[in-house]
Amino acid sequence: MTQRLGEIIKAMRQARHLSLRGVADQVIKEDGRSISPQYLFDIEEHHRVPAPHVLRELARVLDLDYDRLLAAAGAADIAVREYLAAYPQHSEAVIKLFREAQQGGFEDWERLRNMVKTRGKTQR
């Protein structure tokens, strides 16, 4: 069973023997202020889904994989948007990739990821 976002964050915080305040003080929002312990509690209890920036900060503070947190938050689309912001010229190809995967019932994303990763190493 896949862990929910709050469960992942709470488990890591507790495993590191950190308080809500201790973590919250280290998570800096885009405005430069830290999040509140109540906000972190709400995330852990599945009452709130943090903004991508806060999620990235939580990953940094708790030494968690940002992509894992995105997936647990149901926010995989953020990774696609970040990619397309960096490479807008690939928009049509990315759209077609996902449409064809959907239409064809493609499910072996881990194999595809490994192929891209391996090919990237051989081209450097």
C-alpha positions as CSV (number, residue, x, y, z in Angstrom):
1,M,0.0,0.0,0.0
2,T,1.3,3.4,-1.0
3,Q,2.0,5.8,1.9
4,R,0.2,9.1,1.9
5,L,2.2,12.4,2.0
6,G,1.5,13.2,5.7
7,E,2.5,9.7,6.8
8,I,5.8,9.9,5.0
9,I,6.6,13.3,6.5
10,K,5.5,12.4,10.0
11,A,7.3,9.1,10.0
12,M,10.6,10.8,8.9
13,R,10.2,13.6,11.4
14,Q,9.6,11.2,14.2
15,A,12.4,8.9,13.1
16,R,14.8,11.8,13.4
17,H,13.3,12.7,16.8
18,L,12.3,16.2,15.6
19,S,9.4,18.2,16.9
20,L,6.7,19.9,14.8
21,R,8.3,23.2,15.7
22,G,11.8,22.0,15.0
23,V,10.9,21.1,11.4
24,A,8.5,24.0,10.8
25,D,11.2,26.5,11.8
26,Q,13.5,25.1,9.1
27,V,10.9,25.1,6.3
28,I,11.1,28.5,4.6
29,K,8.2,29.7,2.4
30,E,8.8,31.8,-0.7
31,D,8.2,35.0,1.3
32,G,11.2,34.1,3.6
33,R,9.2,33.2,6.6
34,S,9.0,29.7,8.1
35,I,5.8,27.6,8.2
36,S,3.9,27.2,11.4
37,P,3.9,24.0,13.5
38,Q,0.1,24.0,12.9
39,Y,0.6,24.1,9.1
40,L,3.0,21.1,9.4
41,F,0.5,19.3,11.6
42,D,-2.2,19.9,9.1
43,I,0.0,18.4,6.3
44,E,0.8,15.4,8.5
45,E,-2.9,14.8,9.2
46,H,-3.9,15.1,5.5
47,H,-5.8,18.3,6.0
48,R,-3.6,20.4,3.7
49,V,-1.4,19.8,0.7
50,P,1.6,22.1,0.7
51,A,2.6,24.3,-2.2
52,P,5.4,22.8,-4.4
53,H,8.0,25.2,-2.8
54,V,7.1,24.1,0.7
55,L,7.1,20.4,-0.4
56,R,10.6,20.9,-1.8
57,E,11.7,22.5,1.5
58,L,10.2,19.6,3.5
59,A,12.2,17.2,1.3
60,R,15.4,19.2,2.0
61,V,14.9,19.5,5.7
62,L,13.9,15.8,6.2
63,D,16.3,14.5,3.6
64,L,13.5,12.9,1.5
65,D,13.2,12.5,-2.2
66,Y,11.2,15.5,-3.7
67,D,9.7,13.3,-6.5
68,R,8.5,10.8,-3.9
69,L,6.7,13.6,-2.0
70,L,5.2,15.0,-5.3
71,A,3.8,11.5,-6.1
72,A,2.4,11.0,-2.6
73,A,0.8,14.5,-2.8
74,G,-0.8,13.5,-6.1
75,A,1.1,16.3,-7.8
76,A,3.1,14.5,-10.5
77,D,1.9,17.2,-12.9
78,I,4.2,19.7,-11.2
79,A,7.3,17.8,-12.5
80,V,5.9,17.9,-16.0
81,R,5.2,21.6,-15.7
82,E,8.7,22.2,-14.4
83,Y,10.1,20.3,-17.3
84,L,8.0,22.2,-19.9
85,A,8.9,25.5,-18.3
86,A,12.6,24.7,-18.9
87,Y,12.0,23.1,-22.3
88,P,8.9,24.7,-23.9
89,Q,10.0,23.5,-27.3
90,H,9.2,20.0,-26.2
91,S,5.6,20.7,-25.3
92,E,4.0,19.0,-28.3
93,A,6.2,15.9,-28.0
94,V,5.5,15.5,-24.3
95,I,1.7,15.8,-24.9
96,K,1.9,13.2,-27.6
97,L,3.9,10.9,-25.4
98,F,1.3,10.9,-22.7
99,R,-1.6,10.7,-25.1
100,E,-0.2,7.7,-26.8
101,A,0.7,6.1,-23.5
102,Q,-2.8,6.6,-22.3
103,Q,-4.4,5.3,-25.5
104,G,-2.1,2.3,-25.7
105,G,-2.4,1.4,-22.0
106,F,1.3,1.8,-21.4
107,E,2.3,1.0,-17.8
108,D,6.0,0.2,-17.8
109,W,7.2,3.7,-16.8
110,E,10.1,2.4,-14.7
111,R,11.6,0.7,-17.7
112,L,11.1,3.8,-19.8
113,R,12.8,5.9,-17.1
114,N,15.7,3.5,-16.9
115,M,16.1,3.6,-20.7
116,V,16.2,7.4,-20.7
117,K,18.6,7.4,-17.8
118,T,20.9,4.9,-19.4
119,R,20.8,6.7,-22.8
120,G,21.6,10.0,-21.1
121,K,24.8,8.5,-19.6
122,T,26.0,7.2,-23.0
123,Q,25.5,10.5,-24.7
124,R,27.7,12.5,-22.3
